[in-house]
Amino acid sequence: MLARRESRTPRSSPRAARAAVAAAVLLASCSVLPDASYPPFHDHHLAADFVVPADGRLRMPSSSPSLTIRELHFEPAPQGERFGRGGERWLLYAPGTAVRVHGRFRAYAGADGRLPGAAELLPGATRVHPLEGP
């Protein structure tokens, strides 16, 4: 008669399991995470007046790592829109058209820590004025 062999996987004791969990928790707690924060920013809510140049293209900002465009409205509406390879954005109008732009932007500080002003966000505007409210 053959002897019966049983194979058993050795079980760890509850004490060893607790020690393994404690070691994993201690190792995970040694990780260093930076504080959750945003770079300095300024929210702009503004209106700007433009006169379309002779080429019929009115340059508008587009979102980037340093600028978030939340909303843009144009009066009158553009006839079209074009984008450049570098992210440039142009609205197409008849030359000489007076355009009013209403917008909401979040501008983040640059590497030098300086926050861009409203006139820098909309270059070429003949007039830029802040708006109140949400």
ZABAMAR-21405 format. One record per atom (N, C-alpha, C, O): residue in three letters; x, y, z. Coordinates in steps of 0.2 Angstrom, whole numbers, padded with zeros to 4 digits, always signed. Layout:
N
ALAXYZ ...
This chain:
134
MET+0004-0006+0000 MET+0000+0000+0000 MET+0004+0006+0000 MET+0009+0007+0004 LEU+0002+0011-0004 LEU+0006+0017-0005 LEU+0004+0022+0001 LEU-0002+0023+0003 ALA+0009+0025+0003 ALA+0008+0030+0008 ALA+0005+0037+0005 ALA+0007+0038-0001 ARG+0000+0040+0008 ARG-0003+0045+0005 ARG+0001+0052+0007 ARG+0003+0053+0013 ARG+0003+0056+0002 ARG+0007+0062+0003 ARG+0002+0068+0002 ARG-0001+0068-0002 GLU+0002+0072+0007 GLU-0002+0078+0006 GLU+0003+0084+0006 GLU+0008+0084+0010 SER+0002+0088+0001 SER+0006+0094+0001 SER+0002+0100+0004 SER-0004+0101+0002 ARG+0005+0104+0008 ARG+0002+0110+0011 ARG+0006+0116+0009 ARG+0012+0116+0010 THR+0002+0121+0008 THR+0006+0127+0007 THR+0006+0130+0014 THR+0001+0131+0018 PRO+0012+0132+0016 PRO+0013+0135+0023 PRO+0009+0141+0024 PRO+0009+0145+0020 ARG+0005+0141+0029 ARG+0001+0147+0031 ARG+0005+0152+0035 ARG+0009+0150+0040 SER+0005+0158+0034 SER+0008+0163+0038 SER+0003+0164+0044 SER-0003+0163+0044 SER+0007+0166+0049 SER+0003+0167+0056 SER-0001+0174+0055 SER+0001+0178+0051 PRO-0006+0175+0059 PRO-0009+0181+0059 PRO-0005+0187+0061 PRO-0005+0193+0059 ARG+0000+0185+0065 ARG+0005+0190+0067 ARG+0009+0192+0062 ARG+0011+0198+0061 ALA+0012+0188+0058 ALA+0016+0189+0052 ALA+0012+0193+0047 ALA+0015+0198+0044 ALA+0006+0192+0046 ALA+0002+0196+0041 ALA+0001+0203+0043 ALA+0001+0208+0039 ARG+0000+0204+0050 ARG-0001+0211+0052 ARG+0006+0214+0052 ARG+0006+0220+0050 ALA+0011+0211+0053 ALA+0018+0214+0052 ALA+0019+0216+0045 ALA+0022+0222+0043 ALA+0017+0212+0040 ALA+0018+0214+0033 ALA+0014+0220+0031 ALA+0016+0224+0027 VAL+0008+0220+0033 VAL+0003+0226+0032 VAL+0006+0232+0035 VAL+0006+0237+0032 ALA+0009+0232+0041 ALA+0012+0238+0045 ALA+0018+0240+0041 ALA+0019+0246+0040 ALA+0022+0235+0038 ALA+0028+0237+0034 ALA+0026+0241+0028 ALA+0029+0246+0026 ALA+0021+0238+0025 ALA+0018+0241+0018 ALA+0016+0248+0020 ALA+0017+0253+0016 VAL+0012+0249+0025 VAL+0010+0256+0027 VAL+0015+0261+0028 VAL+0015+0267+0026 LEU+0020+0258+0032 LEU+0026+0263+0034 LEU+0030+0265+0027 LEU+0032+0270+0027 LEU+0031+0260+0023 LEU+0034+0262+0017 LEU+0031+0267+0012 LEU+0033+0271+0010 ALA+0024+0266+0012 ALA+0020+0270+0008 ALA+0020+0277+0011 ALA+0020+0282+0008 SER+0020+0278+0018 SER+0020+0284+0021 SER+0027+0288+0020 SER+0027+0294+0022 CYS+0032+0285+0018 CYS+0038+0288+0017 CYS+0038+0292+0010 CYS+0043+0296+0009 SER+0033+0291+0006 SER+0033+0294+0000 SER+0032+0302+0001 SER+0029+0304+0006 VAL+0035+0306-0003 VAL+0035+0313-0002 VAL+0031+0316-0008 VAL+0032+0315-0014 LEU+0025+0319-0007 LEU+0021+0322-0012 LEU+0021+0330-0010 LEU+0021+0332-0005 PRO+0021+0334-0016 PRO+0021+0341-0015 PRO+0014+0343-0012 PRO+0009+0340-0013 ASP+0014+0349-0009 ASP+0008+0352-0007 ASP+0004+0353-0013 ASP+0006+0356-0018 ALA-0003+0352-0013 ALA-0007+0354-0018 ALA-0008+0361-0018 ALA-0011+0364-0014 SER-0006+0364-0024 SER-0007+0371-0025 SER-0007+0373-0032 SER-0005+0369-0036 TYR-0009+0379-0033 TYR-0009+0382-0040 TYR-0004+0388-0040 TYR-0003+0391-0035 PRO-0001+0389-0046 PRO+0003+0395-0046 PRO-0001+0401-0046 PRO-0008+0401-0046 PRO+0001+0407-0044 PRO-0003+0413-0043 PRO-0007+0414-0050 PRO-0004+0413-0055 PHE-0013+0416-0049 PHE-0017+0418-0055 PHE-0021+0424-0054 PHE-0022+0426-0048 HIS-0024+0426-0059 HIS-0029+0432-0059 HIS-0035+0430-0064 HIS-0033+0429-0070 ASP-0041+0431-0061 ASP-0047+0430-0066 ASP-0049+0436-0069 ASP-0050+0441-0065 HIS-0049+0437-0075 HIS-0051+0443-0079 HIS-0058+0442-0082 HIS-0060+0437-0085 HIS-0063+0447-0081 HIS-0069+0447-0084 HIS-0069+0454-0087 HIS-0069+0459-0083 LEU-0069+0454-0094 LEU-0068+0461-0097 LEU-0071+0461-0104 LEU-0074+0457-0106 ALA-0072+0468-0106 ALA-0074+0469-0113 ALA-0068+0473-0116 ALA-0065+0477-0113 ALA-0067+0472-0123 ALA-0062+0475-0126 ALA-0065+0477-0133 ALA-0069+0474-0136 ASP-0063+0483-0136 ASP-0065+0486-0142 ASP-0059+0485-0147 ASP-0053+0486-0145 PHE-0060+0483-0153 PHE-0055+0482-0158 PHE-0058+0485-0165 PHE-0064+0486-0166 VAL-0053+0487-0169 VAL-0055+0489-0176 VAL-0051+0484-0180 VAL-0044+0483-0179 VAL-0054+0480-0185 VAL-0051+0475-0188 VAL-0046+0478-0193 VAL-0047+0482-0197 PRO-0040+0475-0193 PRO-0034+0478-0198 PRO-0036+0476-0205 PRO-0041+0473-0207 ALA-0032+0479-0210 ALA-0033+0479-0217 ALA-0033+0471-0219 ALA-0036+0470-0225 ASP-0029+0467-0216 ASP-0029+0460-0218 ASP-0035+0456-0217 ASP-0036+0450-0219 GLY-0040+0459-0213 GLY-0046+0456-0211 GLY-0046+0451-0206 GLY-0051+0447-0204 ARG-0040+0450-0202 ARG-0039+0445-0197 ARG-0038+0449-0190 ARG-0034+0453-0189 LEU-0042+0447-0185 LEU-0042+0449-0179 LEU-0039+0444-0174 LEU-0042+0439-0173 ARG-0033+0445-0171 ARG-0030+0440-0167 ARG-0033+0440-0160 ARG-0034+0445-0157 MET-0035+0433-0158 MET-0037+0432-0152 MET-0033+0427-0148 MET-0030+0423-0151 PRO-0033+0428-0141 PRO-0029+0423-0138 PRO-0032+0416-0138 PRO-0038+0415-0139 SER-0028+0411-0137 SER-0031+0404-0136 SER-0028+0401-0130 SER-0023+0403-0127 SER-0032+0396-0127 SER-0029+0393-0121 SER-0022+0390-0121 SER-0021+0387-0127 SER-0019+0390-0116 SER-0012+0388-0116 SER-0010+0386-0109 SER-0015+0387-0104 PRO-0005+0383-0107 PRO-0003+0382-0100 PRO-0003+0388-0095 PRO-0004+0387-0089 SER-0002+0394-0098 SER-0002+0400-0094 SER-0009+0404-0095 SER-0009+0409-0091 LEU-0013+0402-0099 LEU-0020+0405-0100 LEU-0025+0401-0101 LEU-0025+0396-0105 THR-0031+0401-0097 THR-0037+0397-0098 THR-0042+0402-0100 THR-0044+0407-0097 ILE-0045+0401-0106 ILE-0050+0405-0109 ILE-0057+0402-0107 ILE-0058+0396-0109 ARG-0061+0405-0103 ARG-0067+0402-0100 ARG-0073+0404-0105 ARG-0078+0400-0105 GLU-0073+0410-0108 GLU-0078+0412-0112 GLU-0076+0418-0116 GLU-0072+0422-0114 LEU-0078+0418-0122 LEU-0077+0423-0127 LEU-0084+0424-0131 LEU-0086+0420-0134 HIS-0086+0431-0132 HIS-0092+0432-0136 HIS-0090+0438-0140 HIS-0086+0443-0138 PHE-0092+0438-0146 PHE-0090+0443-0151 PHE-0096+0447-0154 PHE-0101+0444-0156 GLU-0096+0453-0154 GLU-0101+0457-0157 GLU-0098+0462-0163 GLU-0094+0466-0161 PRO-0099+0461-0169 PRO-0103+0456-0172 PRO-0100+0449-0172 PRO-0094+0449-0171 ALA-0103+0444-0174 ALA-0100+0437-0175 ALA-0095+0437-0181 ALA-0097+0441-0186 PRO-0090+0434-0180 PRO-0085+0434-0185 PRO-0088+0430-0191 PRO-0092+0426-0191 GLN-0085+0431-0197 GLN-0087+0427-0203 GLN-0083+0421-0204 GLN-0085+0416-0207 GLY-0078+0420-0200 GLY-0074+0413-0200 GLY-0069+0414-0194 GLY-0068+0419-0191 GLU-0065+0408-0194 GLU-0060+0408-0189 GLU-0054+0404-0192 GLU-0055+0399-0195 ARG-0048+0405-0190 ARG-0042+0402-0193 ARG-0037+0400-0187 ARG-0037+0405-0182 PHE-0034+0395-0187 PHE-0029+0393-0182 PHE-0022+0392-0185 PHE-0022+0389-0190 GLY-0017+0395-0182 GLY-0010+0394-0184 GLY-0007+0387-0181 GLY-0010+0385-0176 ARG-0001+0386-0183 ARG+0002+0380-0181 ARG+0005+0380-0174 ARG+0005+0376-0170 GLY+0006+0387-0172 GLY+0008+0388-0165 GLY+0003+0389-0160 GLY+0004+0392-0154 GLY-0004+0388-0162 GLY-0009+0389-0158 GLY-0012+0396-0158 GLY-0017+0398-0155 GLU-0010+0400-0163 GLU-0013+0407-0164 GLU-0020+0406-0167 GLU-0022+0401-0170 ARG-0024+0411-0165 ARG-0031+0411-0167 ARG-0033+0417-0170 ARG-0031+0423-0167 TRP-0036+0417-0176 TRP-0038+0423-0179 TRP-0045+0423-0181 TRP-0048+0418-0183 LEU-0049+0428-0180 LEU-0056+0429-0182 LEU-0056+0433-0188 LEU-0052+0438-0189 LEU-0060+0431-0193 LEU-0061+0434-0200 LEU-0066+0439-0200 LEU-0072+0437-0199 TYR-0065+0445-0202 TYR-0070+0450-0203 TYR-0068+0454-0209 TYR-0063+0454-0212 ALA-0073+0459-0211 ALA-0071+0464-0216 ALA-0066+0469-0213 ALA-0067+0471-0207 PRO-0061+0471-0217 PRO-0057+0476-0214 PRO-0061+0482-0211 PRO-0065+0484-0215 GLY-0058+0485-0206 GLY-0061+0491-0203 GLY-0067+0490-0199 GLY-0070+0495-0196 THR-0070+0484-0198 THR-0075+0482-0194 THR-0074+0484-0186 THR-0068+0482-0184 ALA-0078+0487-0183 ALA-0078+0488-0176 ALA-0081+0482-0172 ALA-0086+0480-0173 VAL-0076+0479-0168 VAL-0078+0473-0164 VAL-0078+0474-0157 VAL-0073+0477-0154 ARG-0083+0471-0153 ARG-0082+0471-0146 ARG-0082+0464-0144 ARG-0086+0460-0146 VAL-0077+0463-0139 VAL-0076+0456-0137 VAL-0077+0456-0129 VAL-0075+0460-0125 HIS-0081+0451-0127 HIS-0083+0450-0120 HIS-0079+0444-0118 HIS-0080+0439-0122 GLY-0075+0444-0113 GLY-0072+0437-0111 GLY-0071+0436-0104 GLY-0071+0441-0100 ARG-0069+0430-0102 ARG-0067+0428-0095 ARG-0061+0424-0096 ARG-0061+0419-0100 PHE-0056+0426-0093 PHE-0049+0423-0093 PHE-0047+0421-0086 PHE-0048+0425-0082 ARG-0043+0416-0086 ARG-0038+0415-0080 ARG-0031+0415-0082 ARG-0029+0410-0086 ALA-0028+0420-0080 ALA-0021+0421-0082 ALA-0016+0419-0076 ALA-0017+0421-0071 TYR-0011+0414-0078 TYR-0007+0412-0072 TYR+0000+0416-0073 TYR+0002+0418-0078 ALA+0003+0416-0067 ALA+0010+0420-0067 ALA+0015+0416-0071 ALA+0015+0410-0072 GLY+0019+0420-0074 GLY+0024+0417-0078 GLY+0030+0415-0074 GLY+0030+0415-0068 ALA+0036+0413-0077 ALA+0041+0410-0073 ALA+0044+0416-0069 ALA+0047+0414-0063 ASP+0043+0422-0071 ASP+0046+0427-0067 ASP+0041+0429-0061 ASP+0043+0434-0057 GLY+0035+0426-0060 GLY+0031+0427-0055 GLY+0026+0433-0057 GLY+0021+0435-0053 ARG+0026+0436-0063 ARG+0022+0442-0064 ARG+0016+0439-0068 ARG+0016+0435-0072 LEU+0010+0442-0066 LEU+0004+0441-0069 LEU+0002+0446-0074 LEU+0003+0452-0074 PRO+0000+0443-0080 PRO-0001+0448-0086 PRO-0007+0452-0085 PRO-0012+0449-0082 GLY-0007+0458-0087 GLY-0013+0462-0086 GLY-0018+0461-0092 GLY-0017+0457-0097 ALA-0024+0464-0091 ALA-0029+0463-0096 ALA-0027+0465-0103 ALA-0029+0462-0108 ALA-0023+0471-0104 ALA-0021+0473-0110 ALA-0016+0468-0114 ALA-0016+0468-0120 GLU-0012+0465-0110 GLU-0008+0460-0113 GLU-0011+0454-0115 GLU-0009+0451-0120 LEU-0017+0452-0112 LEU-0021+0447-0115 LEU-0024+0448-0122 LEU-0025+0443-0125 LEU-0026+0454-0123 LEU-0029+0456-0129 LEU-0025+0462-0133 LEU-0028+0467-0133 PRO-0019+0460-0135 PRO-0015+0465-0139 PRO-0019+0468-0145 PRO-0023+0464-0148 GLY-0018+0474-0146 GLY-0022+0477-0152 GLY-0028+0480-0150 GLY-0031+0483-0155 ALA-0031+0479-0144 ALA-0037+0482-0142 ALA-0036+0490-0142 ALA-0031+0492-0139 THR-0041+0493-0144 THR-0041+0500-0144 THR-0043+0503-0137 THR-0042+0508-0134 ARG-0047+0498-0133 ARG-0050+0500-0126 ARG-0051+0493-0123 ARG-0054+0489-0126 VAL-0049+0492-0117 VAL-0050+0487-0113 VAL-0053+0489-0106 VAL-0050+0493-0103 HIS-0059+0486-0104 HIS-0062+0488-0098 HIS-0065+0482-0094 HIS-0068+0478-0097 PRO-0063+0482-0087 PRO-0066+0477-0083 PRO-0073+0477-0082 PRO-0076+0482-0082 LEU-0076+0471-0082 LEU-0083+0470-0080 LEU-0084+0468-0073 LEU-0080+0464-0071 GLU-0090+0469-0070 GLU-0091+0467-0064 GLU-0096+0460-0064 GLU-0099+0459-0070 GLY-0096+0457-0059 GLY-0101+0451-0059 GLY-0098+0445-0061 GLY-0093+0444-0064 PRO-0102+0439-0060 PRO-0100+0433-0062 PRO-0099+0431-0069 PRO-0097+0426-0071 
